[in-house]
Amino acid sequence: MKDQINGRIMEKAVLVGLELADSRDFDHSMEELTELARACEMEVAGMLTQRASCVNNAFYIGTGKVEEVRSLVEETGAKLVIFDNALSPMQLRNLNRELETAVMDRTTLILEIFSRRAKTREAKLAVDVAALSYALPRLVGLHDALSRQGGTSGAMSSRGAGETKLELDRRHIEARLAARRRELAQVKQDRETTRKRRQKSSLPLVSLVGYTNAGKSSIMNGLIDLYEGGEEKQVFEEDMLFATLDTTVRRLSHRDGKSFLLSDTVGFISNLPHHLVQSFRSTLEEVRDADLLLEVIDCSDSHYHDHIRVTEETLKDLGAGDIPVLRVYNKADKRAALGFSVSYPSQRDDAVYICAKQQDSLELLAEVIREKLFGNRQRCELFLPYDKGGILSSLKEQGEVQETDYREEGVAVTAILSDEQAGRYREYLTDVERRK
């Protein structure tokens, strides 16, 4: 049965969770599963949980609980049952048979959300690769549900109908997976070319990272509006999990002319499917090139400490654990409304407390970013031969050039350089500058 809510058709679903002795934040995980279902435009018709010492190999949950789920499905008219953890092929097959309704696990649900939200070619390919990688091993174990009739030789033509279908499905998925991986590899190569082109510009890169729905896209749009004053460069934002999948990069310029690149990335989540992480790795790895990470945290969420842990573990896994981080505690207005004492907008060491929807918060964040990126800069004198005009163009592009004096042998330049730039262009510094 489907209901219409807010003008949209919502599929009814029953959620099921198993709390083991070593389960961590089980209640929060089930709350998150509810939000994932809603993000997939499903109505949660009911929820059943069970405490157990171990997983039931056949059904994941106990046989008695399976009957309870079946009764709830019949009572609510739900057409889908969603489990909070990954199901094995055997468990999936058995549950489908016993419940007589569609069954999916948390990983499949996230894959479905990603499939619906993917817009760019790279995101669509990454989701397809992840979905096919997850589906392939789940064909194994299904052969018992298919009839196995026919000859006894090893030839494909003499196998039973069920075994033949399984083999054909497996080969079809493997062929599609290989083709999608080749396409994704080509897109990754194109992305690397774009990345190298950006690196040559010497513009600092700031990457927004953090748990899904923490407000990264809201902050990006707020900074775009603050710097550029227009909506044409803004990205999609909505109060839901995984509203944005595609990595976007925008160039922003401070009032004093200093420019930097700001990128937004897909949000993280607990138990993010391994196949998704691997498929989106080329996109996520862009954070490794960042000069500064803005770790956006929804401080109004009572589990924000766990969100920080998940984010930092993911960054470490991506090889970005040593990049300077500015923690941006967003939605401080909501936290204050909950009765917690928090002053915003404010800065405390390597953290700021803001509300992304308020101008004064965005202005504070912009100033802290400016200080982090350009605070260690120094006034330097360089002499550039005329065949090194690219360096001068790069410095001008960043708004770092204060004076130029064109002479017979080259150009004398006075510019503001970071420590990294001063080291990169050391051979062009004047003797006085080199001795500093």
Secondary structure as UniProt FT lines:
FT   STRAND          2..5
FT   TURN            6..7
FT   STRAND          8..19
FT   TURN            21..22
FT   HELIX           26..39
FT   TURN            40..41
FT   STRAND          42..51
FT   TURN            57..59
FT   HELIX           63..76
FT   STRAND          80..83
FT   HELIX           89..99
FT   STRAND          102..105
FT   HELIX           106..117
FT   HELIX           121..135
FT   HELIX           136..139
FT   TURN            140..141
FT   HELIX           143..145
FT   HELIX           156..158
FT   HELIX           161..200
FT   TURN            201..202
FT   STRAND          205..211
FT   TURN            212..213
FT   HELIX           216..228
FT   TURN            232..233
FT   TURN            241..242
FT   STRAND          248..253
FT   TURN            255..256
FT   STRAND          259..264
FT   TURN            270..271
FT   HELIX           274..279
FT   HELIX           281..284
FT   HELIX           285..289
FT   STRAND          292..298
FT   TURN            299..300
FT   TURN            302..303
FT   HELIX           304..317
FT   TURN            318..319
FT   TURN            321..322
FT   STRAND          325..330
FT   HELIX           332..337
FT   TURN            338..339
FT   STRAND          346..348
FT   TURN            349..350
FT   STRAND          351..353
FT   TURN            356..357
FT   HELIX           359..374
FT   TURN            375..376
FT   STRAND          378..385
FT   HELIX           386..388
FT   HELIX           389..397
FT   TURN            398..399
FT   STRAND          401..406
FT   STRAND          410..417
FT   HELIX           419..424
FT   HELIX           426..428
FT   HELIX           431..434
//
